[in-house]
Amino acid sequence: MRPANIITAIADILAGVAISGFLGAEVANYLDHLLPMICLFLATIGLYGGGVVFNDVIDAELDRIERPERPIPSGIISRPQAIVLGSYLFLVGGLAAFSVGKSTGFIALAIMILALVYNKWGKHHNWGIVNMGLCRGLNLLMGISVVPSVLSGFWWLGLIPVVYIAAVTAISKGEVHGGKPLTLRISAVCYALVCGIILVLAVMNKHIWGTVPFIALFAFMIYQPLFKAMKEPSAPNIGKAVKGGIIALIAMNAAWVAAFSTLPHALLVLILLPLSLALARMFAVT
């Protein structure tokens, strides 16, 4: 299920909720805030977890050759058991999303379909990097959809994670046999574009000084392993660059929150980073 990655998906939701203004909205009681948040967390956990489980289900035969340590080829879990687990996670994710609202539910269904399309076909084609990016972009929008009226005005923000994750996914193509320098350079430009857009939005919202530290942390986390991979695009270095790109999503989401909400809210998101890093030491990230 890639537990470390699931934490980054929760951070996406928190960023989306901050963008929606839901955290600052007036509500009748505390549960009016808490229950939708819990359901959104369950939704993203189910969708992300189910997506990566089915990734291993579909790749089981290939993993027996390239990654025999994975749970299915190593015999830790059987393929039918994994299918049941993935289906259950998708069910929980879908039901939790629809409990928040129709728009949230339909976004969840789109994520589910896109995840399966990527697992079966997308990863084998060049358009797959956009396919994977759309999953992340919609995950951010799922958080924004907690306030449906805001979704119509900020839907375009979902394109930013598409660019970022497309770049990370392109890099990941070299995890087994090594990467291509041109791909790494293009990804570096995409990373800079994402950082620049968040900074511009922070300036527009007059939150620039609160956002800059989070952008700096994000940039360090993504560029440090990427520059190393650029110098030596070996499979291990590519793997570290991909891992850094995924875990850094928490810092990026904290920057989103800082740009649209308050510093305390951004710090709450950043607290997820050490948890994700700890889980990354125990479980596979890529």
LUMMARDO-351546 format. One record per residue (C-alpha): residue number from 1; residue in one letter; y, x, z. Coordinates in Angstrom, 1 decimal. Last residue first. Layout:
 resi resn     c2     c1     c3
  NUM    A      Y      X      Z
...
This chain:
 resi resn     c2     c1     c3
  286    T    3.4    8.6   -5.5
  285    V    4.2    8.1   -1.8
  284    A    0.7    8.8   -0.3
  283    F    0.3    8.2    3.4
  282    M    0.6   10.2    6.6
  281    R    3.5   12.5    5.9
  280    A    5.3    9.8    4.0
  279    L    5.0    7.5    7.0
  278    A    7.1    9.9    9.0
  277    L    9.7   10.1    6.2
  276    S    9.8    6.3    6.0
  275    L   10.5    6.1    9.7
  274    P   13.0    8.8    9.6
  273    L   14.9    7.0    6.8
  272    L   14.8    3.4    8.3
  271    I   17.6    4.4   10.7
  270    L   19.8    4.7    7.6
  269    V   19.7    0.9    7.3
  268    L   21.1    0.5   10.8
  267    L   23.7    3.1   10.0
  266    A   25.0    1.1    7.1
  265    H   25.3   -2.0    9.3
  264    P   27.3    0.0   11.9
  263    L   29.6    1.3    9.1
  262    T   30.5   -2.2    7.9
  261    S   29.9   -4.1    4.7
  260    F   30.3   -3.6    0.9
  259    A   30.5    0.1    0.3
  258    A   28.7    1.0    3.6
  257    V   25.9   -1.3    2.6
  256    W   25.6    0.2   -0.8
  255    A   25.6    3.7    0.8
  254    A   22.8    2.7    3.1
  253    N   20.9    1.5    0.1
  252    M   21.3    4.9   -1.5
  251    A   20.2    6.7    1.7
  250    I   17.1    4.4    1.8
  249    L   16.5    5.0   -1.9
  248    A   16.3    8.7   -1.0
  247    I   12.6    8.2   -0.2
  246    I   11.8    7.4   -3.8
  245    G   13.8   10.2   -5.4
  244    G   12.5   12.7   -2.9
  243    K    8.9   11.7   -3.7
  242    V    9.6   12.0   -7.4
  241    A   11.2   15.4   -7.0
  240    K    8.3   16.6   -4.8
  239    G    5.8   15.4   -7.4
  238    I    7.7   17.3  -10.1
  237    N    7.6   20.4   -8.0
  236    P    3.8   20.1   -7.6
  235    A    3.3   19.3  -11.3
  234    S    5.3   22.4  -12.5
  233    P    8.8   22.0  -13.9
  232    E   10.0   25.4  -12.5
  231    K   13.8   25.7  -12.7
  230    M   14.3   22.0  -13.3
  229    A   11.8   21.2  -10.6
  228    K   13.9   23.1   -8.1
  227    F   17.0   21.3   -9.3
  226    L   15.2   17.9   -8.8
  225    P   14.1   18.8   -5.3
  224    Q   17.7   19.4   -4.1
  223    Y   19.2   16.8   -6.4
  222    I   17.7   13.6   -4.9
  221    M   18.0   14.2   -1.2
  220    F   21.4   16.0   -1.5
  219    A   22.9   13.2   -3.6
  218    F   21.8   10.6   -1.1
  217    L   23.2   12.5    1.8
  216    A   26.5   12.9    0.0
  215    I   26.6    9.3   -1.0
  214    F   26.0    8.3    2.7
  213    P   28.8   10.6    3.8
  212    V   31.2    9.2    1.1
  211    T   30.7    5.5    2.0
  210    G   32.8    5.3    5.2
  209    W   35.6    7.1    3.5
  208    I   35.5    4.9    0.4
  207    H   35.4    1.5    2.1
  206    K   38.5    0.0    0.4
  205    N   36.4   -2.5   -1.5
  204    M   37.5   -1.2   -4.9
  203    V   37.1    2.4   -3.6
  202    A   33.5    1.6   -2.4
  201    L   32.8    0.0   -5.8
  200    V   33.9    3.2   -7.5
  199    L   31.8    5.3   -5.2
  198    I   28.7    3.2   -5.9
  197    I   29.3    3.6   -9.6
  196    G   29.7    7.4   -9.4
  195    C   26.5    7.8   -7.4
  194    V   24.6    5.8  -10.0
  193    L   26.0    7.8  -12.9
  192    A   25.2   11.1  -11.2
  191    Y   21.6   10.0  -10.8
  190    C   21.5    9.0  -14.5
  189    V   22.8   12.5  -15.4
  188    A   20.2   14.2  -13.3
  187    S   17.5   12.0  -15.0
  186    I   18.7   13.2  -18.4
  185    R   18.3   16.8  -17.2
  184    L   14.8   16.2  -15.8
  183    T   13.7   14.5  -19.1
  182    L   15.0   17.5  -21.1
  181    P   13.2   20.0  -18.8
  180    K    9.8   18.3  -19.5
  179    G    7.4   17.9  -16.5
  178    G    4.0   19.1  -15.4
  177    H    0.5   18.0  -16.1
  176    V   -0.2   15.5  -13.2
  175    E    3.2   14.6  -11.9
  174    G    4.9   14.9  -15.3
  173    K    5.3   11.1  -16.0
  172    S    6.9   10.9  -12.5
  171    I   10.2   12.2  -14.0
  170    A   10.5    9.1  -16.2
  169    T    9.8    6.9  -13.2
  168    V   12.6    8.5  -11.2
  167    A   15.0    8.0  -14.1
  166    A   13.9    4.4  -14.7
  165    I   14.3    4.0  -10.9
  164    Y   18.0    5.0  -11.0
  163    V   18.9    3.0  -14.2
  162    V   17.2   -0.1  -13.0
  161    P   18.6    0.4   -9.5
  160    I   22.1    0.0  -11.1
  159    L   21.2   -3.0  -13.3
  158    G   20.8   -5.2  -10.3
  157    L   24.5   -4.9   -9.6
  156    W   24.9   -7.1  -12.7
  155    W   23.8  -10.1  -10.7
  154    F   27.0   -9.9   -8.6
  153    G   28.8  -13.1   -9.5
  152    S   25.9  -15.4  -10.0
  151    L   24.2  -14.0   -6.9
  150    V   27.1  -14.8   -4.7
  149    S   26.6  -18.5   -4.9
  148    P   22.9  -18.1   -4.0
  147    V   23.6  -16.5   -0.6
  146    V   20.1  -15.2    0.4
  145    S   20.1  -14.4   -3.3
  144    I   21.7  -11.0   -2.6
  143    G   18.4   -9.8   -1.0
  142    M   16.4  -10.9   -4.0
  141    L   19.0   -9.3   -6.2
  140    L   18.1   -5.9   -4.7
  139    N   14.4   -6.6   -5.4
  138    L   15.3   -7.7   -8.9
  137    G   16.8   -4.2   -9.5
  136    R   13.7   -2.6   -8.1
  135    C   11.3   -4.5  -10.3
  134    L   13.6   -4.0  -13.3
  133    G   13.4   -0.2  -12.8
  132    M    9.6   -0.4  -13.2
  131    N    9.9   -2.2  -16.6
  130    V   12.7    0.2  -17.6
  129    I   10.4    3.1  -17.1
  128    G    7.6    1.2  -18.9
  127    W    9.6    1.0  -22.1
  126    N    8.2    4.5  -23.0
  125    H    4.6    3.2  -22.9
  124    H    1.5    3.8  -20.8
  123    K    3.1    2.8  -17.5
  122    G    4.1   -0.5  -19.0
  121    W    0.7   -1.8  -19.9
  120    K   -1.5   -2.8  -17.0
  119    N    0.4   -1.6  -13.9
  118    Y    3.8   -2.3  -15.6
  117    V    2.8   -5.8  -16.6
  116    L    1.5   -6.4  -13.1
  115    A    4.7   -5.3  -11.4
  114    L    6.8   -7.3  -13.9
  113    I    4.8  -10.5  -13.1
  112    M    5.3  -10.0   -9.4
  111    I    8.9   -9.2   -9.7
  110    A    9.5  -12.3  -11.8
  109    L    7.7  -14.4   -9.2
  108    A    9.9  -12.9   -6.5
  107    I   13.1  -13.7   -8.5
  106    F   11.8  -17.3   -8.8
  105    G   11.3  -17.5   -5.0
  104    T   14.8  -16.2   -4.2
  103    S   16.4  -18.6   -6.6
  102    K   14.4  -21.5   -5.1
  101    G   15.3  -20.6   -1.5
  100    V   14.4  -18.7    1.6
   99    S   11.0  -20.4    2.0
   98    F   10.4  -19.5   -1.7
   97    A   10.5  -15.8   -0.9
   96    A    8.0  -16.1    2.0
   95    L    5.6  -18.0   -0.2
   94    G    5.8  -15.4   -2.9
   93    G    5.4  -12.4   -0.6
   92    V    2.5  -14.0    1.3
   91    L    0.7  -14.8   -1.9
   90    F    1.4  -11.4   -3.5
   89    L    0.0   -9.7   -0.3
   88    Y   -3.1  -11.9   -0.4
   87    S   -3.7  -11.2   -4.1
   86    G   -3.4   -7.4   -3.4
   85    L   -5.9   -7.6   -0.5
   84    V   -8.4   -9.6   -2.5
   83    I   -8.2   -7.3   -5.4
   82    A   -8.6   -4.3   -3.1
   81    Q  -11.7   -5.8   -1.6
   80    P  -13.1   -6.3   -5.1
   79    R  -12.3   -2.6   -5.9
   78    S  -14.1   -1.3   -2.8
   77    I  -12.2    0.4    0.0
   76    I  -12.6    3.9    1.5
   75    G  -14.9    4.8   -1.4
   74    S  -13.0    7.8   -2.6
   73    P  -12.4    6.2   -6.0
   72    I  -10.8    3.2   -4.3
   71    P   -8.7    4.9   -1.6
   70    R   -7.3    7.7   -3.7
   69    E   -8.8   11.2   -3.1
   68    P  -10.4   11.1   -6.6
   67    R   -7.0   11.5   -8.2
   66    E   -7.4   12.6  -11.9
   65    I  -11.0   11.8  -12.7
   64    R  -11.9    8.9  -10.3
   63    D   -8.2    7.9  -10.6
   62    L   -8.8    7.0  -14.2
   61    E  -11.5    4.6  -13.3
   60    A   -9.5    3.0  -10.4
   59    D   -6.2    2.7  -12.4
   58    I   -6.2   -1.1  -12.6
   57    V   -7.1   -1.5   -8.9
   56    D   -4.8    1.3   -7.8
   55    N   -1.8   -0.4   -9.5
   54    F   -3.1   -3.7   -8.1
   53    V   -2.5   -2.2   -4.6
   52    V    0.9   -0.9   -5.7
   51    G    2.1   -4.3   -6.7
   50    G    0.6   -6.1   -3.7
   49    G    2.4   -3.8   -1.3
   48    Y    5.7   -4.2   -3.2
   47    L    5.5   -8.0   -3.4
   46    G    4.1   -8.6    0.1
   45    I    6.5   -6.2    1.8
   44    T    9.4   -7.6   -0.3
   43    A    8.6  -11.2    0.7
   42    L    7.9  -10.4    4.3
   41    F   11.3   -8.7    4.7
   40    L   13.0  -11.7    2.9
   39    C   11.2  -14.1    5.3
   38    I   12.4  -12.1    8.3
   37    M   15.9  -12.1    7.0
   36    P   15.9  -15.8    6.4
   35    L   14.7  -16.4   10.0
   34    L   17.2  -14.1   11.7
   33    H   20.5  -15.3   10.4
   32    D   20.1  -19.1   11.1
   31    L   18.1  -18.0   14.1
   30    Y   21.3  -16.6   15.7
   29    N   23.0  -20.0   15.8
   28    A   25.4  -22.2   13.8
   27    V   26.3  -19.6   11.3
   26    E   29.5  -17.9   10.3
   25    A   29.0  -15.3    7.5
   24    G   29.3  -11.6    8.2
   23    L   25.7  -10.7    7.7
   22    F   25.5  -13.1    4.7
   21    G   28.2  -11.2    2.8
   20    S   26.0  -11.1   -0.3
   19    I   26.4   -7.3   -0.7
   18    A   25.1   -6.9    2.9
   17    V   22.0   -9.0    2.1
   16    G   21.4   -7.0   -1.1
   15    A   21.6   -3.7    0.9
   14    L   19.2   -5.1    3.5
   13    I   16.8   -6.2    0.8
   12    D   16.8   -2.8   -0.8
   11    A   16.2   -1.2    2.6
   10    I   13.1   -3.3    2.9
    9    A   11.9   -1.8   -0.4
    8    T   12.5    1.7    1.0
    7    I   10.3    0.8    4.0
    6    I    7.6   -0.3    1.5
    5    N    7.7    3.1   -0.1
    4    A    6.7    4.8    3.2
    3    P    3.8    2.3    3.6
    2    R    2.3    3.1    0.2
    1    M    0.0    0.0    0.0
